[in-house]
Amino acid sequence: MLFARLLAYAPVHVKMGMLFPTNISSGVAFNNSAGAALIAIDRIYQENLLPNGSTIELFYKIEECIGKTSIGYALEFAAQNLYDVIVGSPSCINGDELEGDVATFYNVNLLLWGATTHSILLGSYYPTALGAIDTYRDSAKAIQTMMITLSWEMFSLIYTQEESCTYFVEELDTLTTSTNKIRIAFKKPITNFINDDVTFILDQIKLNSRIVVLCMEDMSIYRTFADAVHKAGMDTDEYVYILRTTVKRLADLETNPIYGNDASAKLVASKTFLASDFAPTLHDTIYLYAYALSNAINKSGNSDVVHNGTYVAADNDFNAVTGVNGNIKMGRDGFRKANYLISSYNDAGHLASYLSFQLYQYTDNITGSTADGVNTTKLFTDPTTSIWANHGGVQPTSTPKCGFDGLGCPIDAFVEYRGIFIAVIILGCAIAIASNASSSQYSIASKNLQSLPIYIYRQEKVIGIKHEATTRLDESEMAELRQMRTLDHDNINRFIGLSIDGPAIISVWKYCSRGNLQDIMSNSTITMDGFFIYSIIRDLAEVRTVVENGASPGPVSWGSIGAQTHYFEGSGYGADPFSQGPENGYS
């Protein structure tokens, strides 16, 4: 047997002073938990964890997490009665710290249990402290490991202002800033559920993250938050919520699910993972103390180490032992190294665990100091039907494909503007049909891409459009033509002038080598991709805007494609005296 050597040592007589709250509704109150200490002691005797003839005496005081009573009773146990062990009150962390000061001063062991505690109680600060309790640093380390394992680079952190959540947030903040692998994109405590406050929080989450870590001890607060999330449309497959929680048994969260009877909260719960650890019990804490004391006696070869709390708490990295809620692995710092399970609800309302993060301690080869490590175990085979089943079978990313504002993806112009595009095609077809009618006054002689007449003006190609009108131009119309010549814009084909000396009036325009819109639309050999179509639609709108704001209110023909780039230049704008000319209105 592992502890057979203990038979050769003198018996030890351990005096334990225990502090309890009295709130009968609490699972850690005296009436609900004191009996577990007696069960643990019986087990210690049965397994011969201590030398033959050893005894453990129990004494208790009622302490309600009041500073003066915490330190007063701790002093009474350690200084006046010379107790070897103080079993700290499980009701609050502040009491643990005060009791830890006394235990450290008198070098007696402080056993902690019941609620997760602050990492300040570890190591050199309180070298006599130990127990089956985990720390907020452990839970923060598990969340950090989950982020890195799933390649999530950023997350939001939303929490209530209970003492436990405040400590957890501090630890997670510290771990996050110590690595460049993950970062907190947005952090905010929930102080109330006034609409404006919740709206602000949800808006910031939308703008900054898709992974949200929650710390809420009261599940009614979670349900209220979940209802707001549902109303904001933030329970889609893009979002992941991670709720830190501590339970006695995972099955308790099936009997009393986090969503209660709230249908909206149940929808959000399907997108929520529970990062849970088992609540440490008084039984396990006392049982582990006996293991640590046995380990100390074996190392020292002397039963008197029972009075040396620092020695008993040091170097307890022994193999896992079986506790009330499963295996317990001790760290070198004297505290249990938690095993965090990542679970979620399936369609039947049952919790299934998909990831396990077992914390442990090791010696850093470079610094020689004790460091924290995490063993990650995947508890699934096919992720699409297990861990990501509630997310459409696909793992969400910390940054959406198209960005947080949805504008990061290229626009499929044909899909986005198909209505406008179809209208343009119909219009082009109608014009083409009309132009092919032999009796039409809008006929065009050529059917190639350069269907408009080309002339040479000052050694450069220009387009000339004949007008049948014989109207004499008055002063206001001449002024309008002069204004048209001054227009200069990327989407306006430049008007060069008007020839009125020949047998027909000809309006002269800049030549565009790619042809006009009618030719492009009617030619089946030209390939138009989504971006090209988008450019057409955009430039048509810009031409209309520029002409209507910058030219006289004459009719507009949508015309030529730019020679070097795929943009449109509108032609035939203005020229109101020639509105009845045969070429007016070409597209």
C-alpha positions as CSV (number, residue, x, y, z in Angstrom):
1,M,0.0,0.0,0.0
2,L,1.2,3.5,-0.8
3,F,1.2,4.7,2.8
4,A,2.3,1.4,4.4
5,R,5.5,3.2,5.7
6,L,3.3,5.4,7.9
7,L,2.8,2.5,10.3
8,A,6.3,3.1,11.5
9,Y,5.7,6.7,12.5
10,A,4.3,8.1,15.7
11,P,0.5,8.9,15.6
12,V,-0.5,12.5,15.0
13,H,-3.3,14.3,16.8
14,V,-4.8,16.9,14.4
15,K,-7.0,19.7,15.8
16,M,-9.2,21.3,13.2
17,G,-11.0,24.6,13.8
18,M,-13.9,25.0,11.2
19,L,-15.8,28.1,10.2
20,F,-19.3,27.9,8.8
21,P,-22.1,30.2,7.7
22,T,-25.6,29.6,9.0
23,N,-27.7,30.4,6.0
24,I,-29.7,27.2,5.7
25,S,-30.6,27.9,2.1
26,S,-26.9,27.6,1.2
27,G,-25.3,24.3,0.4
28,V,-22.2,25.2,2.4
29,A,-24.1,26.1,5.6
30,F,-23.3,24.2,8.8
31,N,-26.5,22.1,8.8
32,N,-26.0,21.1,5.1
33,S,-22.3,20.3,5.0
34,A,-20.8,19.6,8.5
35,G,-21.6,15.9,8.3
36,A,-19.3,15.6,5.2
37,A,-16.3,16.2,7.5
38,L,-17.2,13.2,9.6
39,I,-17.5,11.0,6.5
40,A,-14.1,12.2,5.3
41,I,-12.5,11.4,8.6
42,D,-14.0,7.8,8.6
43,R,-12.5,7.3,5.1
44,I,-9.1,8.5,6.3
45,Y,-9.1,6.0,9.1
46,Q,-10.3,3.2,6.9
47,E,-7.6,3.8,4.3
48,N,-4.9,4.2,6.9
49,L,-3.8,7.5,5.4
50,L,-2.3,8.5,8.8
51,P,-0.1,6.5,11.3
52,N,-1.9,4.1,13.5
53,G,-3.5,5.7,16.5
54,S,-3.9,9.1,14.8
55,T,-6.9,11.2,15.6
56,I,-8.6,14.2,14.1
57,E,-10.7,16.5,16.4
58,L,-13.2,19.0,15.0
59,F,-14.3,22.3,16.4
60,Y,-16.4,24.9,14.7
61,K,-17.5,28.5,14.9
62,I,-20.3,30.4,13.0
63,E,-18.9,33.1,10.8
64,E,-21.0,35.1,8.3
65,C,-18.2,36.6,6.1
66,I,-17.6,39.5,8.5
67,G,-14.0,40.7,8.6
68,K,-13.7,41.1,12.3
69,T,-15.2,37.7,13.1
70,S,-13.1,36.0,10.4
71,I,-9.8,37.3,11.9
72,G,-11.1,36.9,15.4
73,Y,-12.0,33.3,15.2
74,A,-8.9,32.5,13.2
75,L,-6.7,34.0,15.9
76,E,-8.7,32.0,18.5
77,F,-8.0,28.8,16.7
78,A,-4.3,29.4,15.9
79,A,-3.0,31.4,18.8
80,Q,-5.1,30.5,21.9
81,N,-6.0,26.9,21.3
82,L,-3.0,26.0,19.2
83,Y,-5.0,24.2,16.5
84,D,-3.1,22.7,13.6
85,V,-5.6,23.4,10.9
86,I,-8.1,26.2,10.1
87,V,-11.0,25.2,7.8
88,G,-11.9,28.5,6.2
89,S,-15.4,29.8,5.8
90,P,-16.7,29.0,2.3
91,S,-18.9,32.1,2.1
92,C,-16.6,34.7,0.8
93,I,-13.1,35.4,-0.4
94,N,-12.3,38.4,1.8
95,G,-12.7,36.1,4.9
96,D,-10.3,33.6,3.3
97,E,-7.6,36.3,2.9
98,L,-8.0,37.4,6.5
99,E,-7.9,33.9,7.8
100,G,-4.9,33.3,5.5
101,D,-2.9,36.1,7.1
102,V,-3.4,34.5,10.5
103,A,-2.6,31.0,9.3
104,T,0.6,32.2,7.6
105,F,1.7,34.0,10.7
106,Y,1.2,31.0,13.0
107,N,2.3,28.5,10.3
108,V,-0.8,26.4,10.5
109,N,-2.6,25.0,7.5
110,L,-5.6,26.8,6.0
111,L,-8.1,24.5,4.2
112,L,-10.3,26.2,1.6
113,W,-13.4,24.8,0.0
114,G,-16.9,25.7,-1.3
115,A,-16.3,28.5,-3.7
116,T,-13.6,29.3,-6.2
117,T,-11.0,31.6,-4.7
118,H,-8.5,34.2,-5.8
119,S,-5.1,33.2,-7.0
120,I,-3.6,35.5,-4.4
121,L,-4.1,32.7,-1.9
122,L,-1.6,30.5,-3.8
123,G,2.1,30.2,-3.4
124,S,4.3,32.6,-1.5
125,Y,1.5,34.9,-0.3
126,Y,-0.2,32.2,1.8
127,P,2.2,29.2,1.8
128,T,0.1,27.2,4.3
129,A,-3.1,27.2,2.3
130,L,-4.3,24.2,0.4
131,G,-7.6,22.4,-0.5
132,A,-9.8,20.9,-3.2
133,I,-10.8,24.4,-4.4
134,D,-9.8,25.8,-7.7
135,T,-9.0,29.4,-8.4
136,Y,-10.3,32.1,-10.8
137,R,-7.0,31.9,-12.5
138,D,-7.7,28.3,-13.3
139,S,-11.1,29.1,-14.9
140,A,-9.5,32.0,-16.8
141,K,-6.7,29.7,-18.0
142,A,-9.3,27.2,-19.3
143,I,-11.2,29.9,-21.2
144,Q,-7.9,31.2,-22.7
145,T,-7.0,27.6,-23.8
146,M,-10.4,27.2,-25.4
147,M,-9.9,30.3,-27.4
148,I,-6.4,29.3,-28.6
149,T,-7.5,25.7,-29.4
150,L,-10.4,26.9,-31.6
151,S,-8.3,29.7,-33.2
152,W,-10.5,32.5,-31.9
153,E,-8.4,35.6,-31.7
154,M,-10.8,38.0,-30.0
155,F,-13.9,38.0,-27.8
156,S,-16.2,40.2,-25.8
157,L,-16.4,39.9,-22.0
158,I,-19.7,40.6,-20.4
159,Y,-20.2,40.1,-16.6
160,T,-22.2,41.0,-13.6
161,Q,-20.5,42.7,-10.6
162,E,-20.6,40.0,-8.1
163,E,-17.3,39.4,-6.3
164,S,-16.7,36.1,-8.0
165,C,-17.2,37.6,-11.5
166,T,-15.0,40.6,-10.7
167,Y,-12.1,38.3,-9.7
168,F,-12.6,36.1,-12.7
169,V,-12.5,39.1,-15.1
170,E,-9.3,40.3,-13.4
171,E,-7.6,37.0,-14.0
172,L,-8.8,36.6,-17.6
173,D,-7.7,40.2,-18.3
174,T,-4.2,39.5,-16.9
175,L,-3.9,36.2,-18.9
176,T,-5.0,37.9,-22.1
177,T,-2.6,40.8,-21.9
178,S,0.3,38.3,-21.2
179,T,-0.1,36.7,-24.7
180,N,-0.4,38.0,-28.2
181,K,-2.6,35.1,-29.3
182,I,-6.0,36.5,-28.1
183,R,-7.4,39.8,-27.0
184,I,-10.5,41.3,-25.4
185,A,-12.3,43.3,-28.1
186,F,-15.0,44.7,-25.7
187,K,-15.5,44.5,-22.0
188,K,-18.4,45.7,-20.0
189,P,-20.2,44.9,-16.7
190,I,-23.9,44.7,-16.7
191,T,-25.1,47.2,-14.1
192,N,-28.8,47.2,-15.0
193,F,-31.2,46.1,-17.7
194,I,-32.4,49.6,-18.8
195,N,-33.0,49.4,-22.5
196,D,-30.4,51.9,-23.5
197,D,-27.7,50.1,-21.4
198,V,-28.4,46.7,-22.9
199,T,-28.8,48.1,-26.4
200,F,-25.3,49.8,-26.1
201,I,-23.7,46.5,-25.0
202,L,-25.3,44.5,-27.8
203,D,-24.4,47.1,-30.4
204,Q,-20.8,47.0,-29.2
205,I,-20.7,43.2,-29.3
206,K,-22.0,43.3,-32.9
207,L,-19.3,45.8,-33.9
208,N,-16.4,44.0,-32.2
209,S,-16.8,40.2,-31.9
210,R,-18.7,37.1,-32.4
211,I,-17.4,35.2,-29.4
212,V,-18.8,36.3,-26.1
213,V,-17.6,35.2,-22.7
214,L,-20.2,35.6,-19.9
215,C,-19.9,35.5,-16.1
216,M,-23.2,35.6,-14.4
217,E,-23.9,33.8,-11.1
218,D,-27.6,34.4,-11.2
219,M,-29.2,32.5,-14.0
220,S,-32.2,34.8,-14.1
221,I,-29.8,37.5,-15.2
222,Y,-28.5,35.2,-17.9
223,R,-32.1,34.6,-19.1
224,T,-32.8,38.3,-19.2
225,F,-29.7,38.9,-21.2
226,A,-30.5,36.0,-23.5
227,D,-33.9,37.4,-24.2
228,A,-32.3,40.7,-25.3
229,V,-29.8,38.8,-27.4
230,H,-32.7,37.0,-29.2
231,K,-34.6,40.2,-29.8
232,A,-31.4,41.8,-31.3
233,G,-31.1,38.9,-33.7
234,M,-27.8,37.8,-32.2
235,D,-28.6,34.1,-31.7
236,T,-27.5,33.1,-35.3
237,D,-24.9,30.5,-36.1
238,E,-22.3,33.3,-36.2
239,Y,-22.4,33.8,-32.5
240,V,-20.9,31.7,-29.7
241,Y,-21.5,32.4,-26.0
242,I,-19.4,30.9,-23.3
243,L,-20.8,30.9,-19.7
244,R,-18.4,30.2,-16.8
245,T,-20.2,28.2,-14.2
246,T,-19.4,25.9,-11.2
247,V,-21.7,23.0,-10.4
248,K,-21.8,20.0,-8.1
249,R,-22.8,17.7,-10.9
250,L,-23.3,18.4,-14.6
251,A,-26.6,16.7,-14.4
252,D,-27.8,19.5,-12.1
253,L,-27.8,21.8,-15.1
254,E,-30.1,19.4,-16.9
255,T,-32.6,19.3,-14.0
256,N,-32.4,23.0,-13.7
257,P,-31.2,24.3,-17.1
258,I,-29.8,27.7,-17.4
259,Y,-32.6,28.8,-19.7
260,G,-35.4,27.9,-17.3
261,N,-38.8,28.0,-19.0
262,D,-37.9,31.0,-21.2
263,A,-38.3,30.1,-24.9
264,S,-36.0,32.9,-26.1
265,A,-33.3,32.0,-23.6
266,K,-33.5,28.4,-24.8
267,L,-32.7,29.5,-28.3
268,V,-29.7,31.5,-27.1
269,A,-28.7,28.5,-24.8
270,S,-28.3,26.4,-28.0
271,K,-25.5,28.8,-29.0
272,T,-24.0,28.8,-25.5
273,F,-21.2,26.6,-24.1
274,L,-20.9,26.0,-20.4
275,A,-17.3,26.1,-19.1
276,S,-17.9,24.2,-15.9
277,D,-15.9,22.7,-13.0
278,F,-17.2,20.7,-10.2
279,A,-17.8,22.5,-6.9
280,P,-15.2,21.4,-4.3
281,T,-16.7,19.7,-1.3
282,L,-15.7,19.8,2.4
283,H,-15.3,16.0,2.2
284,D,-12.7,16.3,-0.6
285,T,-10.8,19.1,1.1
286,I,-10.3,17.2,4.4
287,Y,-9.5,14.0,2.5
288,L,-6.8,15.8,0.5
289,Y,-5.4,17.4,3.6
290,A,-4.8,13.9,5.0
291,Y,-3.1,12.9,1.8
292,A,-0.9,16.0,2.0
293,L,0.0,15.3,5.6
294,S,0.8,11.7,4.8
295,N,3.1,12.9,2.0
296,A,4.8,15.3,4.4
297,I,5.4,12.6,7.0
298,N,6.9,10.3,4.4
299,K,9.2,13.0,3.0
300,S,10.4,14.2,6.4
301,G,10.3,10.9,8.3
302,N,8.8,12.8,11.2
303,S,5.2,13.1,12.5
304,D,5.9,16.5,14.0
305,V,5.5,18.1,10.6
306,V,1.8,18.3,11.4
307,H,2.7,21.5,13.2
308,N,4.5,22.9,10.1
309,G,1.8,24.2,7.8
310,T,4.2,25.4,5.1
311,Y,5.9,22.0,4.8
312,V,2.6,20.1,4.6
313,A,1.3,22.4,1.9
314,A,4.4,22.2,-0.3
315,D,5.1,19.8,-3.2
316,N,1.9,17.8,-3.3
317,D,2.0,16.9,-7.0
318,F,0.8,13.3,-6.2
319,N,-1.4,11.2,-8.4
320,A,-5.1,11.9,-8.8
321,V,-7.3,10.6,-6.0
322,T,-11.0,9.8,-6.1
323,G,-13.2,12.5,-4.5
324,V,-17.0,12.8,-4.2
325,N,-17.3,14.4,-7.7
326,G,-14.6,12.5,-9.5
327,N,-10.9,12.4,-9.7
328,I,-8.9,15.1,-8.0
329,K,-5.4,16.2,-9.2
330,M,-3.4,18.2,-6.7
331,G,-0.8,20.8,-7.8
332,R,2.5,21.6,-6.3
333,D,0.9,24.7,-4.7
334,G,-1.4,22.5,-2.6
335,F,-4.5,23.2,-4.6
336,R,-6.6,21.0,-6.8
337,K,-5.9,21.4,-10.5
338,A,-9.4,21.7,-12.0
339,N,-10.7,19.8,-15.0
340,Y,-13.0,22.1,-17.0
341,L,-15.6,20.6,-19.3
342,I,-17.0,22.5,-22.3
343,S,-20.6,21.4,-22.7
344,S,-23.7,22.5,-24.5
345,Y,-27.4,21.5,-24.7
346,N,-28.6,19.3,-27.5
347,D,-32.1,19.3,-29.0
348,A,-33.4,17.0,-26.2
349,G,-32.2,19.4,-23.5
350,H,-29.4,17.1,-22.4
351,L,-25.9,18.4,-21.8
352,A,-23.1,16.9,-23.8
353,S,-19.4,17.6,-23.1
354,Y,-17.1,18.2,-26.1
355,L,-13.8,19.5,-24.7
356,S,-11.9,18.8,-21.5
357,F,-9.2,21.1,-20.1
358,Q,-7.2,19.4,-17.3
359,L,-4.9,21.9,-15.6
360,Y,-1.6,20.8,-14.1
361,Q,1.7,22.3,-12.9
362,Y,5.2,21.7,-14.2
363,T,8.7,23.1,-13.7
364,D,9.8,25.5,-16.4
365,N,13.1,24.3,-17.8
366,I,14.4,27.9,-18.4
367,T,13.3,29.7,-15.3
368,G,13.2,26.7,-12.9
369,S,9.9,28.0,-11.5
370,T,6.5,26.3,-11.3
371,A,4.3,27.0,-14.3
372,D,0.7,26.2,-15.2
373,G,-0.1,23.8,-18.1
374,V,-3.3,22.5,-19.7
375,N,-4.0,19.1,-21.2
376,T,-6.7,19.4,-23.8
377,T,-8.9,16.4,-24.7
378,K,-11.4,16.4,-27.5
379,L,-14.5,14.4,-26.5
380,F,-16.0,14.1,-30.0
381,T,-15.3,12.6,-33.4
382,D,-17.4,14.3,-36.0
383,P,-17.5,18.1,-35.2
384,T,-20.4,18.8,-37.6
385,T,-22.8,16.5,-35.7
386,S,-21.5,17.2,-32.2
387,I,-19.8,20.4,-31.0
388,W,-21.0,22.5,-33.9
389,A,-24.4,20.8,-34.5
390,N,-26.1,23.9,-33.1
391,H,-24.1,26.1,-35.4
392,G,-25.1,24.6,-38.7
393,G,-22.3,22.1,-38.5
394,V,-19.6,24.7,-39.1
395,Q,-17.3,26.3,-36.5
396,P,-17.9,30.0,-36.2
397,T,-14.9,32.3,-36.5
398,S,-14.0,35.2,-34.3
399,T,-14.2,37.6,-37.2
400,P,-17.1,37.1,-39.8
401,K,-16.1,36.5,-43.4
402,C,-17.4,39.8,-44.5
403,G,-16.3,41.8,-41.4
404,F,-18.4,42.9,-38.5
405,D,-20.3,45.5,-40.6
406,G,-20.9,42.9,-43.4
407,L,-19.2,45.2,-46.0
408,G,-16.0,43.3,-46.3
409,C,-17.0,41.0,-49.1
410,P,-17.0,41.9,-52.8
411,I,-20.5,42.8,-54.0
412,D,-22.1,40.5,-56.5
413,A,-23.4,43.3,-58.7
414,F,-25.7,41.1,-60.8
415,V,-27.5,39.8,-57.7
416,E,-27.5,43.1,-55.9
417,Y,-28.8,45.1,-58.8
418,R,-30.5,42.5,-61.0
419,G,-33.7,44.5,-61.1
420,I,-32.0,47.5,-62.5
421,F,-29.9,45.4,-64.8
422,I,-33.0,43.6,-66.2
423,A,-34.7,46.9,-66.8
424,V,-31.6,48.2,-68.7
425,I,-31.6,45.0,-70.8
426,I,-35.3,45.4,-71.6
427,L,-34.8,49.1,-72.5
428,G,-31.8,48.2,-74.7
429,C,-33.7,45.5,-76.5
430,A,-36.7,47.8,-77.1
431,I,-34.4,50.4,-78.6
432,A,-32.6,47.8,-80.7
433,I,-36.0,46.5,-82.0
434,A,-37.1,50.0,-82.8
435,S,-33.8,50.8,-84.6
436,N,-34.3,47.7,-86.8
437,A,-37.7,48.7,-88.1
438,S,-37.3,49.8,-91.7
439,S,-40.0,52.4,-91.4
440,S,-38.5,53.9,-88.3
441,Q,-36.9,57.4,-88.4
442,Y,-34.3,56.1,-85.9
443,S,-32.6,53.7,-88.2
444,I,-28.8,53.3,-88.1
445,A,-26.8,52.4,-91.1
446,S,-24.1,50.4,-89.5
447,K,-24.5,47.3,-87.3
448,N,-21.0,47.1,-86.0
449,L,-19.7,48.3,-82.7
450,Q,-19.1,51.8,-84.2
451,S,-22.7,52.3,-85.3
452,L,-22.4,56.1,-85.0
453,P,-20.8,58.2,-87.8
454,I,-17.1,58.9,-87.3
455,Y,-15.5,62.2,-88.5
456,I,-12.0,63.7,-88.4
457,Y,-11.8,67.0,-86.5
458,R,-8.4,68.6,-85.9
459,Q,-6.6,65.4,-86.7
460,E,-8.7,63.4,-84.1
461,K,-11.7,61.1,-84.5
462,V,-15.0,62.5,-83.3
463,I,-18.6,61.4,-83.4
464,G,-21.1,63.4,-85.5
465,I,-24.8,63.1,-85.0
466,K,-27.1,64.5,-87.7
467,H,-30.3,66.3,-86.7
468,E,-33.2,66.9,-89.1
469,A,-34.4,70.0,-87.3
470,T,-34.1,73.3,-89.0
471,T,-34.9,75.4,-86.0
472,R,-33.0,78.7,-85.8
473,L,-31.2,78.9,-82.5
474,D,-32.0,81.9,-80.3
475,E,-29.6,83.5,-77.8
476,S,-30.7,81.4,-74.8
477,E,-30.2,78.2,-76.8
478,M,-26.8,79.3,-77.9
479,A,-25.9,80.0,-74.3
480,E,-27.0,76.5,-73.4
481,L,-24.7,75.0,-76.0
482,R,-21.8,77.1,-74.7
483,Q,-22.6,75.8,-71.2
484,M,-22.6,72.2,-72.5
485,R,-19.1,72.7,-73.9
486,T,-17.8,73.7,-70.5
487,L,-19.0,70.5,-68.8
488,D,-16.1,68.3,-67.8
489,H,-16.7,65.0,-65.8
490,D,-15.5,61.4,-66.0
491,N,-19.1,60.3,-66.7
492,I,-20.0,63.0,-69.2
493,N,-18.9,62.5,-72.9
494,R,-17.5,65.9,-73.9
495,F,-19.6,68.0,-76.2
496,I,-17.3,69.6,-78.8
497,G,-19.7,71.8,-80.7
498,L,-22.4,72.2,-83.3
499,S,-22.0,72.3,-87.1
500,I,-24.7,74.5,-88.7
501,D,-23.1,75.4,-92.0
502,G,-23.9,72.2,-93.9
503,P,-27.1,70.8,-95.3
504,A,-27.8,69.2,-91.9
505,I,-27.1,70.2,-88.4
506,I,-24.5,68.0,-86.8
507,S,-23.6,67.8,-83.1
508,V,-20.0,66.8,-82.5
509,W,-18.9,64.7,-79.5
510,K,-15.7,63.1,-78.3
511,Y,-15.0,59.7,-79.8
512,C,-15.1,56.7,-77.5
513,S,-13.4,53.6,-78.9
514,R,-15.4,51.1,-77.0
515,G,-18.6,52.1,-78.7
516,N,-22.0,53.0,-77.2
517,L,-24.3,51.3,-74.8
518,Q,-26.7,50.0,-77.5
519,D,-23.8,48.2,-79.3
520,I,-22.5,46.7,-76.1
521,M,-26.0,45.5,-75.0
522,S,-26.8,44.0,-78.4
523,N,-23.5,42.3,-79.1
524,S,-23.4,38.7,-77.9
525,T,-19.7,38.3,-78.1
526,I,-18.9,40.7,-75.3
527,T,-18.5,39.1,-71.8
528,M,-19.8,41.1,-68.9
529,D,-18.8,40.0,-65.4
530,G,-20.4,41.1,-62.1
531,F,-18.0,44.0,-61.6
532,F,-18.5,45.3,-65.2
533,I,-22.3,45.2,-64.7
534,Y,-22.0,47.0,-61.4
535,S,-19.9,49.7,-63.0
536,I,-22.6,50.1,-65.7
537,I,-25.3,50.6,-63.2
538,R,-23.3,52.9,-61.0
539,D,-22.1,55.1,-63.8
540,L,-25.6,55.4,-65.3
541,A,-26.7,56.8,-62.0
542,E,-23.8,59.2,-61.8
543,V,-24.5,60.4,-65.4
544,R,-28.1,61.2,-64.5
545,T,-27.0,63.0,-61.3
546,V,-24.3,65.1,-63.1
547,V,-26.4,66.0,-66.1
548,E,-29.5,66.9,-64.1
549,N,-27.5,69.0,-61.6
550,G,-25.0,70.5,-64.1
551,A,-26.7,70.8,-67.6
552,S,-29.9,72.2,-68.9
553,P,-33.0,70.1,-68.6
554,G,-32.8,68.7,-72.1
555,P,-33.4,65.0,-72.9
556,V,-30.4,62.7,-72.1
557,S,-29.2,59.8,-74.2
558,W,-27.1,57.2,-72.4
559,G,-24.2,56.7,-74.5
560,S,-20.5,55.9,-74.9
561,I,-18.2,53.6,-73.0
562,G,-14.9,55.3,-72.1
563,A,-12.0,54.4,-74.3
564,Q,-9.5,53.3,-71.6
565,T,-11.5,52.2,-68.7
566,H,-14.8,50.6,-68.0
567,Y,-16.9,53.7,-67.2
568,F,-19.7,55.4,-68.9
569,E,-19.9,58.7,-70.5
570,G,-23.3,60.1,-71.2
571,S,-23.9,61.7,-74.6
572,G,-26.7,63.7,-76.1
573,Y,-27.6,65.6,-73.0
574,G,-29.1,69.0,-73.4
575,A,-29.6,69.9,-77.1
576,D,-33.3,70.6,-76.5
577,P,-33.9,72.3,-79.9
578,F,-33.0,69.0,-81.6
579,S,-35.3,66.8,-79.5
580,Q,-37.0,65.6,-82.6
581,G,-33.9,64.7,-84.4
582,P,-33.6,61.0,-85.5
583,E,-30.4,60.2,-83.5
584,N,-31.5,61.7,-80.3
585,G,-31.9,59.3,-77.4
586,Y,-29.5,56.6,-78.5
587,S,-28.3,54.3,-75.7
